[in-house]
Amino acid sequence: MKTSVDIPERELEDAMRFTKARTKRDAIVTAIVEFNARRRVAELARFAGTCDQLLTVAQLQAHRQQG
């Protein structure tokens, strides 16, 4: 998708340096992908320990021994 945005030159230069991108496009895409990945992990972390239907390690081992 083509989009025109005004990105501060210094920020774009830093993004290119940090991502080791050869093009502005590659730097922007890499930054967006990494940002989204971090947000997904943060979103999942909010739910850590909230599921009461998971087995404990001891319950899983007992279940495996039964067979």
C-alpha positions, 0 to 999 in steps of 0.5 A, a space after each residue: 500500500 502506498 502511503 505518504 507520510 512526513 517522517 523526521 529525517 533524524 528519526 528515519 536515519 536512526 531507524 535505518 542505522 538500528 535496523 541496518 536497512 539499506 532503504 527507507 522502506 526496509 527500515 520503516 517496514 522492519 520498525 513496524 513489524 518489530 513494534 507490532 511484535 512487541 505489542 502482541 507480546 505485551 498484550 499476551 502478557 496481560 493474560 499471563 496466569 489468568 487461565 484456571 483451566 491449565 494443568 500444573 506440571 504435577 497434574 500433567 506428569 500424573 496424567 502422563 503416568 496414567 496413560 
